[in-house]
Structures are given as structure tokens and as C-alpha cells.
Amino acid sequence: MRVSARNKLPGVVSEIQSDGLMAKVSIRLGDNHIVALITAESVAELELKVGDNVTALVKSTSVMLAKA
């Protein structure tokens, strides 16, 4: 599959919480994590489950940075 997004973050699904039409999918990226809100239908279509290897594709017009 080819996609236009340049920010590709490989990780592992660590948690899935479905609530009606939507689902919250937590992905572990090494020492970090990211959360994706997707439809419950997408979770079913992708047959997502905890432990699956996935790639988070990020396409955004704004990125915020912080420095300690």
C-alpha cells in the first residue's frame, strides 16, 4: 500500500476501548505512545487486536513542540 503521509510511526496496539460507534486505540511506540480515535467499524474491518503491529500515519497542518 502506498500513502502520501510522510509521518509513519510503527508500533504495537496496547489497548482498544470501544464505545458505541467510536474506538480508542492506544499504540506503543518504543518508550512513547499515541492514541488514535477511529470508528468501531474500522477496528472490526482491520481485525485489530492487542499485540498487533500497526503503523500510525500522521497528516497534520500543525505540530507543537516543547522543550524542557
C-alpha positions in Angstrom: 0.0 0.0 0.0 1.3 3.5 -0.9 0.2 6.6 1.0 1.0 10.3 0.8 1.6 10.7 4.6 5.2 11.2 5.4 4.9 10.7 9.2 4.8 6.9 9.6 5.1 5.7 13.2 5.4 1.9 13.6 4.1 0.5 16.9 2.1 -2.2 18.7 -1.5 -2.0 19.7 -1.5 -1.9 23.5 -5.2 -1.2 24.3 -8.6 -1.0 22.5 -11.6 0.6 24.1 -14.8 0.5 22.0 -17.8 2.6 23.0 -20.7 2.5 20.5 -19.6 4.0 17.2 -16.1 5.0 18.2 -13.0 3.2 19.5 -9.9 4.5 21.2 -6.8 2.6 20.1 -3.6 3.0 22.1 -0.3 2.3 20.3 3.1 1.8 22.0 5.9 3.4 20.0 9.0 2.2 21.9 9.1 4.3 25.1 6.2 6.5 23.8 2.6 6.0 22.9 0.0 7.6 20.7 -3.8 7.3 20.8 -6.0 7.1 17.7 -9.8 7.7 17.7 -11.3 5.6 14.9 -14.7 4.1 14.2 -15.5 0.8 15.8 -16.3 -0.4 12.3 -12.7 0.3 11.3 -11.4 -1.8 14.3 -13.6 -4.7 13.1 -12.6 -4.3 9.4 -8.9 -4.2 10.2 -9.4 -7.0 12.7 -7.4 -5.0 15.2 -6.4 -6.7 18.5 -3.9 -6.0 21.3 -0.5 -7.1 20.2 -0.9 -6.3 16.5 1.9 -4.5 14.7 0.4 -1.3 13.1 1.7 1.9 11.6 0.2 5.2 12.7 0.0 7.7 9.8 0.0 11.3 10.9 -1.0 14.1 8.5 -1.4 17.4 10.2 -1.3 21.1 9.4 0.1 21.9 12.8 2.7 20.3 15.1 3.5 21.7 18.5 6.9 21.3 20.1 8.0 21.6 23.8 11.5 21.9 25.3 12.2 21.2 28.9 
